[in-house]
Amino acid sequence: MRVVGEYRKELNLQRTNHHKGVQMEQKKLDLREVLEYIDPVDCSYEEWLNVGLALHHEGYPMFVWEAWSSNDGERFHPGECEAKWNSFGAYTGKQITGATITQMAKENGWTSNRSSQWDATAIPFGTMVMANPDPYKIIDKTWVEASDIEIPKHYPQEQRVEDLTKYLQALFEPEDYVGYVNTVYTHQDKDGKEIKSPTKGSYGRTQNQILDALRANNKVDDAIGTLDEEAGAWIRFNALDGKGVKNDNVSSFKFALIESDNMELGKQKAIIEQLELPIAAMVYSGGKSIHAIVHIDANDYSEYRNRVDFLYQIVQKNGFKVDKQNKNPSRLSRMPGVMRAGKPQFLIATNIGKESFKEWEEWIATVNDDLPEPEDLNALWDNLPDLAPSLIDGILREGHKMLIAGPSKAGKSFALIQLCIALAEGRPWFGFDCAQGKVLYVNLELDRASCLHRFKDVYEALHQAPNNLDNISIWNLRGKSLPMDQLAPKLIRRAEKKGYKAIIIDPIYKVITGDENSADQMANFCNQFDKVCTELKCAVIYCHHHSKGNQTGKRSMDRASGSGVFARDPDALIDLLEIEAENLDENKLEGAPVDTNQCTAWRMEGTLREFPRFKPVDLWFEYPIHKVDDSGFLSMAMFKDAQEKGLNKMNKAKQSAKEKKKQQLVDAFNIAAAKNGFSGRADIKEVMEIMQISETTLRRYLKEMPIFKVELGEIVSNENVNLDKF
């Protein structure tokens, strides 16, 4: 078996010869250099194993892992890395890549000056876009200055008793059972060195009983028993049930222990203080560490584990090399008020930092929220920032969001394609001037061929020359769409550095994440559009359908399907509502510049955040484009109110009844006239019998409809009337 020295020699050769073993592309980071920022001493077994798996996955030779592992003199065993390495070929768990190593290095102060395939700051596809790529990092550990710790040269009994009393009062209630150890047993470690370890100790006395003994004796050892001043003494920081010292015997899960044996004392204290940990008591161990007893305030063991894991994660991210073996709630900590190998185990402080775990957790979230600080308006009044330029004049600014809502068959997709063309060509859109620029159309609904043909059809229907097709990009995702929280980072990756002024997503129901009727879920969904806007500094425009049912009496912002968040979130809401034929006076549409029998009529309304509400725009949808009704026919033909509409309906009904009567009279006349050989004359009584009406009624019909006249008891057709038309 080769010794570590040989491995190191081979490692140096590998650094200068990329043709031995795996060849590394120049653009890749050399993970061997990154490993210099990770101390195997600080790694858990799982972390150590993940480093090996990552190196194996990226094609590095085994000796790289072994050489790095050998820096942990206490746990390193020759041959162990090789044995593990040989088993990695059969590994079927979650893929571990070089990103694991770069992330571990980042937590220890490493930064990359370039983007690589492993750079944890790069956004991989399928990853949520986060405002802060390294959450919960509060302290720049490269700039931590040690905090002073004044270790007493003399530790009199009075101070010892006071320290232990304050400690017990800070952690326990009077009736709590306190576990402590003042006796040791001697044994040998793996190297044959004699060491002293704590026994199970005492666990049948309450806080009140121990305090009474301290007050009565004024000496710590008289109160708790004889001490081994070479080894010191220990105490369990959580109350017990008085029946044992295991986790099952813990009666309250109030506290956790934070300790490190691998850091300068002053830096330990500085990080603890800067993190504002909710410290109940902080004790100098008499050795290499501070023991910080931290409020956890858990209701049960499960909650305790979750909170301790979170606590350890935070302190580790901020440079505190925490001893992960101290997670158990029944763990021993150093007792203040005693001596250990000539040094005092003394109480440094009680009740510092935040008052509770909840308060601290909220503070952690606050300092990591990446939100801007409040600004003093007075300081900005005379130097206000420039507004974003208009993208659609009077409707939308660059970098903002717009929603187009409408019912099925409103031509929303065609309206969006018209907008694409308007932006690309620098032309008006429904009468609103557009800034010229590049636009990305994300097609989620049509097959690729249909989508491309639509663009050409719309260009031709607009009689618009395709002079700036380079300004339009189309991303066809039919059958490949993802929920928006997954699509957003992929979209950002593809669109960055393209200089798009707008990204149009059509339609959004294809990418909705969650229940569209849930305000919370839809607020999170809409936040994805904000991320796209922020990251790409462009507008995001999308469409959605109306809710079911009649929309006539609703406000424009209440018509979109799902939660009201949809309509209230964007900076501009454009709503299309059909103008039903029954709301138009068809007589007034004569002369309109479109075939009214082939078109549908629409009214476009806007609810805007940055601009005043514009006057509704009337449109004809003449497939495949919308045309503005510049001539005002729709406005003129629309009934002014319900009364006018009702009168028109009533007049139509009367006219219809009159036409029906006329037809009945003509039919009866023709039947009666047939008896006279179609002489143009019919007996009045025969017509009455056929129609089953009185002579009075018949004569009224004849008077109202002068297509006939009466002569000598006969009805005679007017020579100027062609009865064949009836």
C-alpha positions in Angstrom: 0.0 0.0 0.0 1.3 3.4 -1.0 1.9 5.9 1.8 0.4 9.3 1.9 3.7 10.9 1.0 3.6 9.0 -2.3 0.1 10.2 -2.9 1.2 13.8 -2.4 4.0 13.3 -4.8 1.7 11.8 -7.4 -0.7 14.7 -6.8 2.0 17.2 -7.7 2.7 15.3 -10.9 -1.0 15.4 -11.7 -1.1 19.1 -11.3 1.5 19.6 -14.1 0.4 16.7 -16.3 -3.3 16.7 -17.4 -2.8 13.8 -19.7 -2.4 11.4 -16.8 -5.7 10.4 -15.3 -8.6 12.5 -16.5 -8.0 15.6 -18.6 -9.6 18.8 -17.2 -11.0 21.4 -19.6 -9.4 24.8 -19.1 -12.8 26.4 -18.3 -13.3 24.1 -15.3 -12.2 25.0 -11.8 -9.5 22.8 -10.4 -11.4 21.3 -7.4 -8.1 20.4 -5.8 -7.4 24.1 -5.3 -11.0 24.6 -4.0 -10.4 21.8 -1.4 -7.8 24.0 0.3 -10.7 26.0 1.7 -12.3 22.9 3.3 -10.8 21.4 6.5 -11.6 17.7 6.8 -11.4 18.1 10.5 -14.6 20.2 10.4 -16.5 17.8 8.2 -19.1 15.3 9.3 -18.8 11.7 8.0 -21.5 12.5 5.4 -19.7 15.7 4.2 -16.4 13.8 4.0 -18.1 11.1 1.9 -19.8 13.6 -0.4 -16.4 15.2 -1.2 -15.2 11.7 -2.3 -18.4 11.1 -4.4 -18.0 14.6 -6.0 -14.4 14.0 -6.9 -15.3 10.5 -8.3 -18.1 11.9 -10.3 -15.9 14.7 -11.9 -13.2 12.2 -12.9 -10.5 13.0 -10.4 -8.2 10.2 -9.2 -8.7 8.6 -5.8 -5.4 9.9 -4.3 -6.8 13.5 -4.5 -9.4 12.6 -1.9 -7.0 10.6 0.2 -4.4 13.3 0.3 -7.0 15.8 1.4 -8.4 13.4 4.0 -5.0 12.9 5.5 -5.2 16.4 6.9 -7.5 15.0 9.6 -4.8 13.2 11.6 -7.2 11.9 14.2 -9.7 10.2 12.0 -7.6 9.4 8.9 -6.8 5.7 8.3 -4.7 4.6 5.4 -6.6 2.5 2.9 -10.1 3.7 4.0 -10.4 6.1 1.1 -9.4 3.5 -1.4 -12.0 1.0 0.0 -14.8 3.6 -0.2 -13.7 4.8 -3.6 -13.9 1.3 -5.1 -17.5 1.1 -3.9 -18.6 4.3 -5.6 -19.2 2.6 -8.9 -22.2 0.8 -7.4 -23.5 4.1 -5.8 -27.2 4.6 -6.7 -28.1 7.5 -4.5 -28.5 11.2 -5.3 -25.9 12.4 -7.8 -23.1 14.4 -6.0 -21.2 16.8 -8.3 -18.4 19.3 -8.0 -21.0 21.9 -7.0 -21.1 20.3 -3.6 -17.4 21.0 -3.1 -17.7 24.6 -4.3 -20.6 25.3 -2.0 -18.7 23.9 1.0 -15.8 26.0 0.1 -17.9 29.1 -0.2 -19.1 28.6 3.3 -15.5 28.8 4.4 -14.6 32.0 2.6 -13.8 30.9 -1.0 -15.1 33.0 -3.8 -14.9 32.4 -7.5 -13.9 35.2 -10.0 -15.3 33.2 -12.9 -18.3 31.2 -13.7 -17.8 27.5 -14.0 -19.8 24.4 -14.4 -19.6 23.9 -10.7 -20.0 27.5 -9.5 -22.8 27.4 -7.0 -23.7 31.0 -7.9 -24.7 30.0 -11.4 -28.4 29.2 -11.9 -28.9 25.7 -13.2 -32.1 24.8 -15.0 -34.8 23.7 -12.6 -33.5 25.8 -9.8 -35.6 28.5 -8.2 -34.2 32.1 -8.7 -33.3 33.4 -5.3 -32.5 37.0 -4.4 -29.7 35.8 -2.1 -27.6 32.8 -3.3 -26.2 32.2 0.1 -29.1 32.7 2.6 -28.6 33.1 6.3 -25.0 34.4 5.9 -24.7 37.4 8.2 -21.0 37.5 9.2 -18.1 38.0 6.9 -15.9 35.4 8.7 -12.8 36.7 7.0 -13.2 40.0 8.9 -14.2 38.7 12.3 -12.2 40.3 15.1 -11.7 38.3 18.3 -13.8 39.4 21.3 -11.9 39.8 24.6 -12.3 37.0 27.2 -10.7 37.8 30.6 -10.0 34.6 32.3 -9.8 35.1 36.1 -6.4 34.5 37.6 -8.0 33.7 41.0 -11.4 32.0 41.3 -12.5 32.4 44.9 -15.4 30.3 46.4 -17.7 33.2 46.5 -17.4 33.8 42.8 -17.8 30.1 42.1 -21.0 29.8 44.1 -22.4 33.0 42.4 -21.6 31.6 38.9 -23.2 28.3 39.5 -26.2 29.9 41.2 -26.8 32.3 38.2 -26.4 29.4 35.8 -29.0 27.2 37.6 -31.4 30.1 37.8 -31.0 30.9 34.1 -31.6 27.3 32.9 -33.9 25.6 35.4 -37.2 26.0 37.3 -37.1 25.3 41.1 -38.7 21.9 40.7 -36.7 20.8 37.7 -34.4 17.8 38.1 -30.8 18.7 37.3 -28.3 16.2 36.0 -24.7 16.9 36.8 -21.4 14.9 37.0 -18.6 15.6 39.4 -16.9 12.1 39.2 -14.9 10.5 36.5 -13.5 7.2 35.5 -10.1 6.6 34.0 -9.4 4.7 30.8 -7.1 4.7 27.8 -7.7 6.1 24.3 -6.8 4.4 21.1 -3.2 5.5 21.4 -2.9 4.2 24.9 -3.1 7.6 26.6 -4.8 7.7 30.0 -7.8 10.0 30.0 -10.6 10.8 32.4 -14.3 10.7 31.3 -17.5 11.7 33.1 -19.6 9.1 34.8 -23.4 9.0 34.6 -23.5 11.3 37.6 -26.4 12.6 39.7 -29.9 13.2 38.4 -32.2 13.0 41.4 -31.8 16.5 42.8 -33.9 19.6 41.9 -32.6 23.1 41.2 -34.1 24.3 44.4 -32.3 21.6 46.4 -28.9 22.4 44.9 -29.4 26.1 45.4 -30.3 25.5 49.1 -27.1 23.5 49.5 -25.0 26.2 47.9 -26.5 28.8 50.2 -26.0 26.6 53.2 -22.3 25.7 52.5 -21.0 28.6 50.5 -18.8 26.1 48.6 -19.5 24.3 45.4 -17.9 21.0 46.2 -19.7 20.8 49.6 -23.0 21.4 47.7 -22.6 18.9 44.9 -19.9 16.6 46.2 -16.1 16.1 45.9 -14.6 17.4 42.7 -11.8 16.2 40.5 -10.1 19.5 39.8 -8.0 18.0 37.1 -11.0 16.9 35.0 -13.5 19.6 36.1 -17.3 18.9 36.3 -20.2 18.7 33.9 -23.9 19.6 33.9 -26.9 18.6 31.6 -28.4 21.8 30.3 -31.9 20.4 29.9 -34.1 19.4 32.9 -34.6 15.6 33.5 -37.4 13.5 34.9 -35.3 12.3 37.8 -35.1 8.7 36.5 -32.1 8.7 34.2 -29.8 10.7 31.9 -30.8 9.6 28.4 -32.8 11.5 25.8 -35.9 9.7 27.0 -35.4 11.2 30.4 -35.3 14.8 29.2 -38.5 16.5 30.6 -38.2 19.8 28.7 -36.4 20.7 25.4 -35.4 24.2 26.2 -31.7 24.5 25.3 -29.0 23.3 22.9 -25.2 23.5 23.2 -23.0 25.3 20.8 -19.2 24.5 21.1 -16.1 24.4 19.0 -12.6 23.0 19.8 -11.1 24.2 16.5 -11.3 28.0 16.8 -9.6 30.7 18.7 -11.6 31.5 21.8 -12.0 35.2 21.0 -13.5 34.4 17.6 -15.9 31.9 19.1 -17.2 34.6 21.4 -17.3 37.2 18.6 -19.4 35.1 16.3 -21.8 34.0 19.0 -22.3 37.7 19.9 -22.6 39.0 16.3 -25.2 36.3 15.5 -27.2 37.6 18.5 -27.8 34.0 19.6 -30.5 33.7 22.3 -28.0 32.7 25.0 -29.2 31.6 28.4 -25.7 31.1 29.7 -22.2 31.2 28.3 -19.4 29.3 30.1 -15.6 29.0 29.6 -14.8 25.3 29.5 -11.4 25.7 31.1 -9.9 24.3 27.9 -10.2 25.3 24.2 -13.8 26.3 24.0 -16.8 28.3 25.1 -20.0 26.5 25.9 -23.0 28.5 24.8 -26.3 27.3 26.1 -28.9 28.5 23.5 -32.6 28.9 23.8 -34.4 26.3 21.6 -37.8 26.4 23.3 -39.1 23.3 21.6 -42.4 21.6 22.5 -41.1 18.1 21.8 -38.1 16.1 20.6 -39.1 16.4 16.9 -39.3 20.1 17.0 -36.1 20.2 19.0 -34.2 18.3 16.3 -35.5 20.6 13.6 -34.6 23.8 15.5 -31.1 22.5 16.5 -30.4 21.5 12.9 -31.4 25.0 11.8 -29.2 26.6 14.6 -26.2 24.5 13.6 -26.7 25.4 10.0 -26.7 29.1 10.7 -23.6 29.1 13.0 -21.7 27.0 10.6 -22.5 29.2 7.6 -21.2 32.1 9.6 -17.8 30.7 10.4 -18.4 28.9 13.7 -16.9 25.4 13.4 -19.5 23.8 15.6 -19.0 20.4 17.2 -21.9 18.4 15.7 -21.7 15.7 18.4 -23.5 18.0 20.8 -26.9 17.9 19.3 -28.5 15.6 21.8 -30.8 17.3 24.4 -29.2 15.1 27.2 -25.7 16.2 26.3 -23.3 17.3 29.0 -21.8 20.7 29.1 -19.2 22.3 31.3 -20.4 23.4 34.8 -19.4 26.8 35.9 -18.0 27.3 39.4 -15.3 24.6 39.3 -11.6 24.3 38.3 -10.2 22.2 35.5 -6.5 21.5 35.3 -5.7 24.8 36.9 -8.1 26.9 34.9 -11.6 28.1 36.0 -14.8 26.9 34.4 -16.4 30.3 34.9 -19.7 31.9 33.8 -19.0 34.5 31.1 -22.6 35.8 30.7 -26.2 35.0 31.1 -29.2 36.1 29.0 -27.6 37.8 26.1 -28.6 38.2 22.5 -32.3 37.7 21.5 -34.7 36.7 24.2 -36.1 33.5 22.5 -35.5 31.2 19.7 -38.6 32.5 17.8 -37.3 36.1 18.1 -33.9 35.1 16.9 -35.3 33.1 14.0 -37.4 36.1 12.9 -34.3 38.3 13.2 -32.3 35.9 11.1 -35.0 36.0 8.4 -35.1 39.8 8.5 -31.4 40.4 8.1 -31.4 37.9 5.2 -34.5 39.3 3.3 -32.4 41.3 0.9 -35.1 44.0 1.1 -34.0 47.6 0.5 -33.8 50.0 3.5 -36.4 52.8 3.9 -35.5 56.0 2.2 -35.9 59.6 3.4 -38.1 61.4 0.8 -36.7 64.7 1.8 -33.3 63.7 0.6 -34.6 62.5 -2.7 -37.2 65.3 -3.4 -35.0 67.4 -5.6 -33.2 64.5 -7.3 -35.9 61.9 -8.1 -34.8 58.9 -10.1 -35.8 58.7 -13.8 -38.9 56.8 -14.6 -38.6 53.8 -16.8 -39.2 54.7 -20.5 -42.5 53.9 -22.0 -42.8 50.6 -23.9 -46.4 51.1 -24.9 -47.2 54.8 -24.7 -49.8 55.5 -22.0 -50.1 51.8 -21.0 -46.8 50.1 -20.0 -43.2 51.1 -19.0 -40.1 49.0 -19.8 -39.4 46.4 -17.1 -43.1 46.3 -16.0 -45.8 43.6 -16.2 -49.0 43.6 -18.3 -51.9 41.1 -18.4 -54.3 40.8 -21.3 -57.6 39.1 -20.1 -60.5 38.1 -22.2 -63.0 35.3 -23.0 -62.4 32.4 -25.2 -62.2 33.3 -28.9 -61.4 36.9 -28.2 -58.3 36.6 -30.3 -56.0 37.2 -27.3 -53.1 35.3 -29.0 -53.5 37.3 -32.2 -53.6 40.5 -30.2 -50.3 39.5 -28.6 -48.8 38.6 -32.0 -49.9 42.1 -33.2 -48.1 43.5 -30.2 -44.9 41.5 -31.0 -45.0 43.0 -34.5 -45.7 46.5 -33.3 -42.7 46.3 -30.9 -40.4 44.8 -33.5 -41.3 47.3 -36.2 -41.8 50.3 -33.9 -45.5 50.7 -35.0 -48.6 51.6 -33.0 -50.6 48.9 -31.3 -54.3 49.6 -31.3 -53.5 53.3 -31.5 -50.8 53.3 -28.8 -47.3 54.1 -29.9 -44.7 51.4 -29.1 -41.0 51.6 -28.5 -39.0 49.6 -31.0 -36.9 46.7 -29.7 -36.4 42.9 -29.5 -39.2 40.7 -28.2 -39.4 37.0 -27.2 -42.7 35.2 -27.8 -43.1 32.2 -25.6 -45.6 29.9 -27.3 -47.2 27.4 -25.0 -50.3 26.5 -26.9 -49.8 26.1 -30.6 -47.7 23.6 -32.6 -44.6 25.1 -34.0 -45.8 25.3 -37.6 -49.1 26.9 -36.7 -47.4 29.5 -34.5 -45.0 30.5 -37.3 -47.7 30.7 -39.9 -49.8 32.9 -37.6 -47.0 35.5 -37.5 -46.9 35.6 -41.3 -50.7 35.7 -41.6 -50.8 38.7 -39.1 -48.0 40.5 -41.0 -49.9 40.1 -44.3 -53.3 41.1 -42.8 -51.7 44.2 -41.3 -50.2 45.0 -44.7 -47.0 45.4 -42.7 -43.6 44.8 -44.4 -41.5 42.4 -42.3 -38.5 44.8 -42.1 -37.4 43.8 -38.6 -37.9 40.1 -38.2 -34.5 39.9 -36.4 -36.3 41.6 -33.5 -38.7 38.7 -33.0 -37.7 35.4 -31.3 -40.1 32.6 -30.7 -39.7 29.9 -28.1 -42.0 27.0 -28.9 -42.8 25.0 -25.8 -46.1 23.2 -26.6 -45.9 19.9 -24.8 -42.8 20.9 -23.0 -44.0 23.6 -20.7 -43.1 23.5 -17.0 -44.6 25.2 -13.9 -43.6 28.8 -13.8 -41.3 28.4 -10.8 -39.3 25.9 -12.9 -39.7 27.8 -16.2 -38.5 31.1 -14.9 -34.8 30.2 -14.3 -34.7 28.5 -17.7 -36.2 31.5 -19.4 -33.8 33.8 -17.6 -30.9 31.7 -18.7 -31.9 31.7 -22.3 -32.9 35.3 -22.5 -30.0 36.9 -20.6 -27.7 39.2 -22.7 -30.3 39.1 -25.6 -31.5 42.6 -24.9 -35.2 41.8 -25.1 -37.5 44.8 -24.3 -40.4 42.4 -23.7 -41.1 38.8 -23.1 -44.6 37.6 -24.1 -46.0 34.4 -22.5 -49.0 32.9 -24.2 -51.0 31.6 -22.3 -50.3 31.4 -18.6 -52.8 28.7 -17.7 -50.2 26.3 -19.1 -47.6 27.3 -16.5 -49.7 28.1 -13.4 -48.3 26.6 -10.2 -50.8 25.8 -7.5 -54.5 26.6 -7.1 -55.5 29.7 -9.2 -58.2 30.5 -6.7 -55.7 30.7 -3.8 -54.4 34.2 -3.2 -51.3 33.0 -1.4 -50.4 30.5 -4.1 -51.1 33.0 -6.9 -49.1 35.7 -5.3 -46.1 33.3 -5.3 -46.9 32.4 -8.9 -46.9 36.1 -10.0 -43.7 36.7 -8.1 -42.0 34.6 -10.8 -42.8 37.3 -13.4 -41.2 39.8 -11.1 -38.0 37.7 -11.0 -38.0 37.6 -14.8 -38.5 41.4 -15.0 -35.8 42.1 -12.4 -33.2 39.7 -13.8 -33.7 40.6 -17.5 -34.7 44.2 -17.0 -37.5 43.8 -19.5 -41.3 43.8 -19.6 -43.3 40.6 -19.1 -46.6 40.4 -20.9 -49.0 37.5 -20.6 -52.6 36.6 -21.2 -55.3 34.8 -19.2 -58.9 33.9 -19.7 -62.1 35.3 -18.1 -63.9 33.4 -15.4 -67.1 31.6 -16.4 -70.4 33.3 -16.6 -71.7 36.7 -17.8 -69.0 39.4 -17.4 -71.1 42.4 -18.4 -71.8 43.9 -14.9 -68.2 43.3 -13.6 -65.3 45.7 -13.5 -62.5 44.9 -15.8 -60.2 43.7 -13.0 -62.8 41.3 -11.7 -63.3 39.4 -15.0 -60.0 37.4 -15.0 -60.4 33.8 -13.9 -59.0 32.8 -10.5 -57.8 34.9 -7.6 -58.0 38.6 -7.8 -54.2 38.6 -7.5 -54.1 38.0 -11.3 -55.7 41.3 -12.1 -54.2 43.3 -9.3 -50.6 42.2 -9.6 -49.6 43.5 -13.0 -48.8 47.2 -13.7 -51.2 47.2 -16.6 -54.4 45.2 -17.1 -55.9 45.2 -20.6 -59.3 43.6 -20.7 -61.3 42.6 -23.8 -65.0 42.3 -23.6 -67.2 41.4 -26.5 -69.9 43.8 -27.6 -72.8 41.5 -28.2 -75.0 42.1 -31.3 -78.0 42.7 -29.1 -76.3 45.8 -27.7 -75.9 47.3 -31.2 -78.4 49.1 -33.4 -77.7 47.2 -36.6 -79.2 50.0 -38.7 -76.4 52.3 -37.5 -73.7 49.9 -38.7 -74.6 50.4 -42.3 -71.4 51.7 -44.1 -69.0 50.2 -41.5 -65.5 49.5 -43.1 -65.8 45.8 -42.3 -68.1 43.0 -43.1 -70.2 43.0 -39.9 -71.5 39.6 -40.6 -68.0 38.1 -40.5 -66.5 40.2 -37.6 -67.0 40.3 -33.9 -66.9 43.5 -32.0 -64.8 44.2 -28.8 -64.2 46.9 -26.3 -60.7 47.2 -24.8 -60.4 48.7 -21.4 -57.3 49.4 -19.3 -56.6 49.5 -15.6 -53.2 51.0 -15.2 -50.8 51.6 -12.3 -48.4 54.1 -14.0 -50.7 56.0 -16.3 -54.3 57.4 -16.2 -57.1 55.2 -17.4 -57.4 55.6 -21.2 -60.7 56.0 -23.1 -62.1 52.5 -24.1 -61.0 51.4 -27.5 -63.5 49.7 -29.8 -62.1 47.0 -32.0 -63.3 44.7 -34.8 -61.8 41.3 -34.8 -61.6 40.4 -38.4 -59.6 37.2 -38.4 -56.6 37.2 -37.9 -56.3 40.7 -36.7 -58.0 43.3 -34.5 -58.8 46.6 -36.2 -59.5 49.8 -34.3 -62.9 51.2 -35.1 -61.5 54.6 -36.1 -64.7 55.7 -37.8 -66.7 55.3 -34.6 -69.4 53.0 -35.9 -69.4 50.8 -32.8 -69.6 53.7 -30.5 -72.4 55.3 -32.5 -74.3 51.9 -32.8 -74.1 51.1 -29.1 -77.3 51.8 -27.1 -76.7 54.6 -24.7 -78.6 53.0 -21.9 -81.0 50.1 -21.0 -84.1 52.2 -21.9 -82.9 52.8 -25.5 -82.0 49.1 -25.8 -85.4 48.1 -24.4 -87.3 50.4 -26.8 -85.3 49.0 -29.7 -86.2 45.5 -28.7 -89.8 46.3 -28.3 -90.0 48.0 -31.7 -88.3 44.9 -33.2 -91.0 42.7 -31.6 -93.8 44.9 -32.9 -92.3 44.9 -36.3 -91.9 41.2 -36.2 -95.6 40.8 -35.2 -96.7 43.1 -38.0 -94.7 41.1 -40.5 -96.3 37.9 -39.2 -99.8 39.4 -39.6 -98.9 40.5 -43.1 -97.7 37.1 -44.1 -100.9 35.4 -42.7 -103.1 37.9 -44.7 -101.2 37.2 -47.9 -101.4 33.4 -47.4 -105.2 33.5 -46.7 -105.8 35.8 -49.7 -103.9 33.5 -52.0 -105.9 30.4 -50.8 -109.2 32.3 -51.3 -108.2 33.8 -54.6 -107.3 30.3 -56.0 -111.0 29.6 -56.1 -111.4 32.4 -58.6 -108.7 31.1 -60.8 -106.1 33.5 -59.3 -108.0 36.5 -60.6 -106.4 38.8 -58.0 -109.7 38.9 -56.1 -110.9 37.0 -53.0 -114.1 36.9 -51.1 -113.8 38.7 -47.9 -115.8 36.1 -45.9 -113.6 33.3 -47.2 -110.5 35.2 -46.0 -112.1 35.7 -42.6 -112.8 32.0 -42.3 -109.3 31.0 -43.3 -107.7 33.4 -40.8 -110.4 32.7 -38.2 -110.8 36.4 -37.4 -113.8 38.8 -37.4 -114.6 41.2 -40.2 -113.7 44.1 -38.0 -110.2 42.7 -37.3 -109.7 41.8 -40.9 -110.7 45.3 -42.0 -108.2 46.7 -39.4 -105.4 44.5 -40.9 -106.2 45.7 -44.3 -106.1 49.3 -43.2 -102.7 48.8 -41.5 -101.3 47.0 -44.5 -102.3 48.8 -47.7 -101.3 46.0 -50.0 -105.0 45.2 -50.6 -108.2 47.1 -51.0 -111.9 46.2 -50.6 -114.3 46.4 -53.5 -117.9 45.1 -53.3 -117.3 42.6 -50.6 -114.1 41.3 -52.2 -110.5 41.9 -51.4 -108.4 43.0 -54.3 -104.6 43.1 -54.4 -102.9 46.3 -55.1 -101.5 46.3 -58.6 -98.2 47.8 -57.4 -97.5 45.0 -54.9 -95.7 41.8 -55.8 -97.3 39.2 -53.6 -94.6 36.6 -54.5 -92.2 38.4 -52.2 -94.2 37.4 -49.2 
